[in-house]
Each structure stands twice: as structure tokens, then as C-alpha cells.
Amino acid sequence: MSSDDRHNSLIVKALSIVPAVAIVAVVASSYISRAPDIIAARIYGGPPGPDHTLAWRVVVSLRDRGFFETVPNLPLSLQAGSAPPIEGSTDDEGAWEARIPLPNDSIEEIDIVVRRSDSDQVLLSYAVPVRTPAWRSTFRRAHPQLAGRRSGALEVDLFLLRSFVASSFPERALVRVSRDDLPVASAKLTVSGEGVAFDVDRDLHTDAEGRAWITLRPTFQAPTMVVEAVDEVGDRGSFQCILPVRTGALWIDPIEQTNGTISIASPVGHRLAYLTFFSERARLMGTRVKLESDGEGGAKGSMALPSLPDEPAWVMVSPDPPGTGEERDLFGWPILQRGELRPTEAAHASTIFLADGMPRSIAAAQERTHAGRLRGMMILALAALIEASLLWSRARHAKLELERLLASDADIDEAVSKALLGGSRFWFRMVIAVFLVAICFGTMAIIMWLGGG
């Protein structure tokens, strides 16, 4: 075989090999540049408590084709400033309640890095504010004294033990009878209403301080209640109101709570209860309690009352997973003093959204994908250039061979020779061939780009 034959043979083989190699290279590049699952952490929380400890909620989410879902049972490592990492794991709802001690009380923000412990992948890297004004703006109280309509010579007031009532659960209420701001003792009370049941003595009288306790249980969403009082000389007074009922709220037993136990009851069969303990100044801690069926369609569970600062505190209890549930409509049950029952304000404070690692994770994934696409485009452009050059070279060699063959035959007609060689049409056909090669590789590039690289 002559050198020209070998050269032509190599070109023919290369014309078939180059597209195959280009496709393999693009697929390999796409696989290498393929972004891993877009997983990131979000941080919710509030100001630190008196012990200079941050009670922050870390929620890990996975972004899948524009939708987000939490990632359960994921081992995490949280680095706060220069302190040693804190290890933990998300629960089956994708949340981890982390407690982060601060070195001192003067820190305004702290550098937080959250990683996956199993792969060291960074899920969040952010300078997170330690104190946020939004906490105070969401904090609000609910006074235990009910608003209503009074009538008569005696002044009758009604106070709920914890400012509101959970539907279908009992709640204690304090009736106070007075005249000119002085207590009226031994006044006889009559309690009635619609949409509410009462557990009271038939012969109910106020004590020396003009007070009497009753127990009520709402049976309707907006129950009305009337309290009538008659003193020893026959003077009368009444109070009429609508009870503030929290429909579907999870209930905490006040008696058990004053004895050091958080006893939770749910009107429906929830599996878990999520608790957030807070004060006016800080988010103190968060946890969850497993609930079990009570055999009557509801659920119940309990935990020991945690050690809390010596200041007014509350606990919000919700069946919704942390990070996905809504706290804005929840009021916190007050933490009553041990062994003491007296009307106490309820309160609310939202767990603030502090930092989000998702935008950076999405940007990093998009940058990686974009780089892979550009790399694939460069591979295809180079392959198209090589393929066009090989095709041009093969055509030129074929034309030269034909010219030599025609030149060796002196008897061939000149018109036939020109027709076989093609003349200017040869170069026109070559331009068309190169254009078709460009179209083929360009189509591959478009498919690769639209397919995500």
C-alpha cells in the first residue's frame, strides 16, 4: 500500500472516530460537571438566653426540580466562630435543634458553617446576627382578663388561668366580684352559657378576697358565658363575654406543669408535638415529644419541664414540623410557678428566619453546570473543526488522484475531463459539506445545552 493510500485510509477512519470520541468526551464532561444534589441548611432562631446560649433550629432541605423537601436523619457539624464543632443530626422531619454557647455577651454576629458530617459538604456559610430586632417585633402578650359586658351594682370580672382556652379541653377561670374596687365576700355565683360546659359547685360563693375558681370546657367554636353574682344584701351584678377559643390547639395540663411535667394532649391523633420555649428576650430551647393514642381519637405525651431562666417564660406547642409549620397563629402557654395557680398572660414570639444557605448552593450548582456546558461546547466545536478539516483534506486528495488519473490518459476528451473534475462546483460542494458538518455538531451542542449539560 502506497503512502497516499495509507493517508487516505487514516482520514477515512478518523472521519468516523472523531464524532464518536466527541460524543464520549461530552458525556464524560457532563457527568464530571454534574452538580450533586442541591442540599442546603437554613437557620431559624432568636436572641440568646441569660446563659449566653443560642437555641437555633437548623433545617436541611433538598431542592429537586424546583421543589423543596426536608432531609431526615442527616449527620451535621456546626462550626460557630473558632469554637470546636458541634455535632448533631436532623430528625425525621429534617430539623436539628442546636444549642450554641457564646464566648461572651457582646457578640453581635457570629460566623456559622454547617457541614454534612458524612461528606464534609458545606450546607451553609454565613455571618449570622446574634440579636435581631424582629424577635421583639413578633413578641406580644395576651392578658388573662376577658373583655365583656358588665351590668348591676356589683362589678364582676373573669380571668382565664392562661388567657385562652383550647377547644374540647378544660380550663380554669377565676371570677372576681367587687364593689368600688373592694372585694365582695360570700357573694353567690351562678354560671351559665352556650357552647360551654361547667364544672362548678351548686353552692358557689366568693371567698374573703371576692374570688372563686370555676372549670369550663368549650363545646363550640365561639361559646358565650354569663356570670351572675348576688351579695348578702341582695345587690346584683353580671358579666357576659365570648370565650377566646383556640380551635385544634394542643393542650398542656396546668396542674401537671406546676408539678414539673409538661403533659400534652391533642384533640386528634398527631404523632409528634413540637415545643418552643421562649421568654420576652430570647428563644430558650426547642424540642419535640412523641405522642401516643389516647384510645379516644386523640393523642397524648409528656416530658419533664426543662430548667429555664428565672423569668417569665412560655411554651408554644404545635403538631407541625419545625421549619415547615406556622407559628404566627400560635400562642404560648405560660410556664406557671411551681405549685402556684394564678391567672397569667399568654404570649407569642415567632422563631425568626436568620440565614439561608440555599441561594449559594443553587448558584454553585448552576455555575458548575454552566462550566460543564461550556466545556462540552468547546469539545464539539473542536470536533467539528477537525471533522471539517479531515473532510476537506480527503476531498482534495481525491481530486488530485482523479487529476493524475485523467492526465495519464491522453485520449480522454477535455470536456469529459472537466466534467469529472467538477470545476468550481467542487469547491461549492465542499462548502456545503462543511456547512452540513457544522449543522450536525451544532445540533448535538443544542441537545446537550437544553439537556442540562
C-alpha positions in Angstrom: 0.0 0.0 0.0 1.3 3.4 -1.0 1.7 6.3 1.4 -1.2 8.1 -0.3 -3.4 5.0 0.3 -2.4 4.8 3.9 -3.0 8.5 4.3 -6.5 8.2 2.8 -7.3 5.2 4.9 -6.3 7.1 8.1 -8.5 10.0 7.1 -11.5 7.8 6.4 -11.1 6.1 9.8 -10.7 9.5 11.5 -13.9 10.8 9.9 -15.7 8.0 11.8 -13.8 8.1 15.0 -13.9 11.9 15.7 -17.7 12.1 16.2 -17.7 9.1 18.4 -14.8 10.4 20.5 -16.5 13.8 20.7 -19.7 12.3 22.0 -17.9 10.2 24.6 -15.9 13.3 25.7 -19.1 15.4 26.0 -20.9 12.7 28.0 -17.8 12.3 30.3 -17.6 16.0 30.8 -21.3 16.3 31.6 -21.0 13.5 34.1 -18.0 15.1 35.8 -19.6 18.5 35.9 -23.0 17.2 37.0 -24.0 19.0 40.2 -24.6 16.9 43.2 -28.0 17.1 45.0 -28.7 20.7 45.9 -28.8 20.4 49.7 -28.6 23.4 52.0 -29.3 24.4 55.5 -31.5 27.2 56.9 -31.2 28.6 60.4 -34.1 29.8 62.5 -33.8 31.2 66.0 -33.8 34.1 68.3 -31.6 36.1 70.7 -29.5 34.1 73.3 -30.8 33.4 76.8 -29.3 34.6 80.1 -26.8 31.8 79.9 -25.4 33.3 76.6 -26.5 30.2 74.7 -28.2 30.4 71.3 -31.1 28.0 70.8 -31.2 27.7 67.0 -33.1 25.4 64.7 -31.2 24.1 61.7 -33.4 22.8 58.9 -31.8 20.9 56.0 -33.7 20.9 52.6 -33.2 19.3 49.3 -34.1 21.1 46.1 -35.4 18.8 43.4 -36.6 20.3 40.1 -37.8 23.5 41.8 -39.5 21.7 44.8 -38.1 21.6 48.3 -38.2 18.7 50.8 -36.5 18.3 54.1 -33.7 15.8 54.6 -34.2 13.4 57.5 -31.5 11.7 59.7 -28.6 13.7 58.2 -25.4 13.9 60.4 -24.3 17.5 60.7 -21.4 19.5 62.1 -21.9 23.2 63.1 -18.9 25.4 63.4 -19.5 28.7 65.3 -16.6 31.1 65.0 -13.4 29.5 66.3 -15.2 27.2 68.8 -15.0 23.4 68.4 -17.6 22.0 66.1 -21.0 20.9 67.5 -22.2 17.5 66.2 -25.8 16.6 65.7 -28.3 15.1 63.3 -31.6 16.1 61.7 -34.7 14.3 62.9 -37.1 12.5 60.6 -38.6 15.9 59.8 -35.2 17.4 58.7 -34.7 19.6 61.7 -32.0 19.8 64.4 -32.3 21.9 67.5 -28.7 23.2 68.1 -27.5 24.9 71.3 -24.6 27.2 70.6 -22.7 28.7 73.6 -21.3 32.2 73.0 -17.9 33.2 74.3 -19.2 36.5 75.6 -22.4 38.6 75.6 -21.0 41.4 73.4 -21.0 39.5 70.1 -23.4 41.0 67.5 -22.9 38.3 64.8 -21.1 35.0 64.5 -19.7 33.1 61.6 -21.6 29.8 61.2 -20.6 27.0 58.9 -22.9 23.9 58.7 -21.5 20.8 57.0 -22.5 17.3 56.3 -20.5 15.1 58.7 -20.6 12.2 56.2 -19.1 14.1 53.3 -17.9 17.4 54.6 -20.1 19.2 52.1 -20.8 22.8 53.2 -24.6 23.4 53.6 -24.4 26.9 54.9 -21.6 29.5 55.5 -22.9 32.8 56.8 -22.3 35.6 59.3 -25.5 35.2 61.3 -26.8 38.1 63.6 -27.0 37.1 67.2 -29.6 39.6 68.1 -32.4 40.5 65.7 -34.9 43.3 66.3 -37.6 41.1 64.6 -37.8 39.0 67.7 -39.2 41.9 69.8 -41.5 42.9 67.0 -43.1 39.5 66.9 -43.5 39.2 70.7 -46.9 40.0 72.0 -48.9 39.2 75.2 -52.5 38.2 75.8 -53.9 39.4 79.1 -55.9 36.8 81.1 -58.7 39.3 81.9 -61.6 38.9 79.5 -63.4 41.8 77.9 -67.2 41.7 78.1 -70.3 43.5 79.2 -71.0 44.3 82.9 -74.2 45.3 84.5 -75.6 45.8 88.0 -74.2 47.3 91.2 -71.6 44.6 91.7 -68.5 44.5 89.4 -67.9 41.0 88.1 -64.7 40.2 86.3 -63.5 37.0 84.7 -59.9 35.9 84.3 -58.7 32.8 82.4 -55.9 30.9 84.0 -53.8 31.1 80.9 -55.5 33.8 78.8 -57.2 31.5 76.2 -59.0 28.1 76.0 -58.2 25.1 73.9 -61.2 23.6 72.2 -62.6 20.4 74.0 -60.1 20.7 76.9 -60.9 22.0 80.4 -59.5 25.3 81.6 -59.7 27.0 84.9 -61.1 30.6 85.3 -61.2 33.0 88.2 -64.3 35.1 89.0 -63.7 38.2 91.0 -66.6 40.2 92.5 -66.0 43.8 93.8 -67.8 47.0 94.7 -65.8 50.3 94.3 -62.6 48.2 93.8 -63.2 46.5 97.2 -63.7 42.7 97.2 -67.2 41.3 97.9 -67.0 38.2 100.1 -69.7 35.4 100.2 -71.4 36.6 97.0 -73.4 33.7 95.4 -72.4 33.0 91.9 -74.4 31.5 89.0 -72.6 30.5 85.9 -74.3 29.7 82.5 -73.6 29.9 78.8 -74.0 28.4 75.3 -71.4 26.2 73.7 -69.6 25.6 77.0 -69.9 23.1 79.9 -69.0 24.0 83.5 -67.7 22.0 86.5 -68.8 24.1 89.4 -70.3 23.7 92.9 -74.0 24.2 93.0 -73.5 26.5 96.1 -70.7 28.6 94.7 -69.6 31.6 96.7 -66.7 34.1 96.6 -64.0 33.8 99.3 -62.8 36.6 101.6 -61.0 38.2 98.7 -64.1 38.2 96.4 -62.7 35.3 94.3 -63.9 31.9 93.1 -62.5 29.4 90.7 -64.5 27.5 88.1 -63.6 24.9 85.5 -65.0 25.3 82.0 -64.8 23.2 78.8 -65.8 24.7 75.4 -68.0 22.6 73.2 -68.5 25.2 70.4 -66.1 27.4 68.5 -67.4 30.7 69.9 -69.0 30.0 73.2 -70.7 32.7 75.3 -70.6 32.8 79.1 -72.6 34.6 81.7 -71.6 35.0 85.4 -74.1 36.4 87.8 -73.4 37.5 91.4 -75.7 38.3 94.3 -74.2 39.5 97.6 -75.6 39.1 101.1 -77.7 42.3 101.0 -79.2 41.4 97.6 -77.2 43.6 95.3 -76.6 42.1 91.9 -74.1 42.2 89.1 -73.3 40.2 86.0 -70.7 39.7 83.3 -71.2 38.4 79.8 -68.5 37.6 77.3 -67.4 35.4 74.4 -64.6 32.9 75.4 -61.4 33.1 73.3 -61.1 29.5 72.0 -58.1 28.2 70.0 -59.6 25.5 67.8 -57.4 22.5 67.4 -54.8 23.7 69.8 -52.6 21.2 71.6 -53.3 21.5 75.4 -50.9 21.4 78.3 -52.2 20.3 81.7 -51.6 23.2 84.1 -51.7 21.1 87.2 -49.1 18.7 85.9 -47.0 21.6 84.7 -46.8 23.2 88.2 -45.6 19.8 89.4 -42.7 19.8 86.9 -44.2 17.8 84.0 -45.2 19.1 80.5 -48.2 16.9 79.8 -49.5 17.4 76.3 -52.9 16.4 74.9 -54.1 16.6 71.3 -57.7 16.6 70.1 -56.7 14.5 67.1 -54.2 11.6 66.7 -51.0 13.6 65.9 -47.8 11.6 66.1 -45.5 14.3 67.4 -45.6 17.6 69.2 -43.0 20.3 68.6 -42.3 22.6 71.5 -40.6 26.0 71.6 -39.7 27.5 74.9 -39.2 31.3 74.9 -39.1 34.5 77.0 -39.6 38.1 76.0 -35.9 38.4 75.4 -34.8 35.0 74.0 -35.6 31.7 72.3 -34.7 29.4 75.1 -34.9 26.0 73.5 -36.8 23.8 71.1 -37.7 20.1 71.3 -40.3 17.5 70.3 -42.4 15.0 72.2 -43.7 11.7 70.8 -47.4 11.4 71.2 -49.4 8.2 71.6 -53.0 7.4 71.0 -55.3 8.0 74.0 -57.9 5.5 72.7 -60.5 8.2 72.1 -59.3 9.7 68.8 -56.7 12.0 70.3 -53.1 11.7 71.4 -51.0 12.4 74.5 -47.4 12.6 75.6 -45.2 14.2 78.3 -41.7 15.3 79.2 -40.0 16.7 82.2 -40.1 20.5 82.5 -36.6 21.7 81.5 -34.6 24.0 83.5 -35.4 27.6 82.5 -34.2 31.0 83.5 -35.8 32.7 86.5 -38.0 35.0 84.4 -41.5 34.7 82.8 -41.4 32.1 80.1 -43.8 30.4 77.7 -44.0 27.3 75.5 -45.6 27.0 72.1 -46.7 23.5 71.2 -47.6 22.6 67.6 -48.1 19.4 65.6 -46.4 20.9 62.6 -42.7 20.0 61.8 -40.2 22.7 62.6 -39.2 24.7 59.6 -42.5 23.9 57.8 -45.1 24.8 60.4 -46.6 28.2 61.1 -46.0 29.8 64.5 -47.7 33.2 63.7 -51.1 31.9 64.9 -49.8 30.1 67.9 -49.9 31.5 71.4 -47.5 30.1 74.1 -48.9 28.6 77.2 -47.3 30.4 80.2 -44.9 28.4 82.4 -46.7 28.6 85.8 -44.8 28.8 89.0 -44.3 25.5 90.7 -47.2 24.7 93.0 -49.0 28.0 92.3 -52.1 28.7 90.1 -52.9 32.3 89.3 -54.1 34.0 86.1 -51.0 34.5 83.8 -50.5 36.1 80.5 -50.1 34.0 77.4 -47.6 35.2 74.8 -46.3 34.7 71.2 -42.9 35.1 69.6 -42.0 33.8 66.1 -38.8 31.8 65.5 -37.0 34.2 63.1 -35.5 33.1 59.8 -31.9 34.1 60.3 -29.8 32.6 57.4 -30.3 30.6 54.2 -27.6 28.5 52.5 -29.9 27.5 49.6 -29.1 30.5 47.3 -25.4 29.9 47.4 -25.9 26.2 46.9 -28.1 26.8 43.9 -25.6 29.4 42.5 -22.7 26.9 42.9 -24.6 24.1 41.2 -25.6 26.4 38.3 -22.0 27.6 37.9 -20.8 24.0 37.8 -23.4 23.1 35.3 -22.7 26.2 33.2 -19.0 25.3 33.2 -19.8 21.8 32.0 -21.9 23.1 29.2 -19.2 25.5 28.0 -16.6 22.7 28.2 -18.9 20.4 26.1 -19.4 23.2 23.5 -15.7 23.6 23.2 -15.3 19.9 22.7 -18.0 19.9 20.0 -16.6 23.0 18.3 -13.1 21.4 18.2 -14.5 18.1 16.9 -16.5 20.0 14.2 -13.3 21.8 13.1 -11.3 18.6 12.9 -14.1 16.8 11.1 -14.4 19.6 8.5 -10.6 19.7 8.0 -10.5 15.9 7.5 -13.3 16.0 5.1 -11.6 18.9 3.2 -8.3 17.0 3.1 -9.9 13.8 1.9 -11.7 15.6 -0.9 -8.6 17.4 -2.0 -6.6 14.1 -2.1 -9.5 12.5 -4.1 -9.4 15.4 -6.6 -5.6 15.2 -7.0 -5.8 11.4 -7.6 -8.5 12.0 -10.2 -6.5 14.7 -11.9 -3.4 12.3 -12.1 -5.6 9.5 -13.5 -7.1 11.7 -16.2 -3.7 13.2 -17.1 -2.3 9.7 -17.7 -5.0 9.0 -20.3 -4.1 11.2 -23.4 -7.2 10.0 -25.3 -9.8 11.4 -22.9 -11.9 14.3 -24.1 -11.2 17.6 -22.4 -14.9 18.3 -21.9 -15.3 15.0 -20.2 -12.2 15.6 -18.0 -13.6 19.0 -16.9 -17.0 17.4 -16.1 -15.4 14.7 -14.0 -13.2 17.2 -12.1 -16.2 19.4 -11.3 -14.5 22.7 -11.8 -15.8 25.5 -9.5 -18.7 23.3 -8.4 -16.2 21.1 -6.5 -15.5 24.0 -4.1 -19.2 24.8 -3.8 -19.9 21.2 -2.8 -17.1 21.3 -0.3 -18.6 24.4 1.3 -21.9 22.7 1.6 -20.3 19.6 3.1 -18.5 21.7 5.8 -21.8 23.5 6.4 -23.6 20.2 7.0 -20.9 19.1 9.4 -21.4 22.3 11.3 -25.1 21.7 11.4 -24.7 18.2 12.8 -22.3 19.2 15.5 -24.4 22.3 16.3 -27.5 20.2 16.7 -25.6 18.0 19.2 -24.5 21.1 21.1 -28.1 22.4 21.3 -29.3 19.0 22.6 -26.5 19.0 25.2 -27.3 22.5 26.3 -31.1 22.0 26.6 -30.5 18.7 28.3 -28.7 20.4 31.2 -25.1 19.7 30.2 
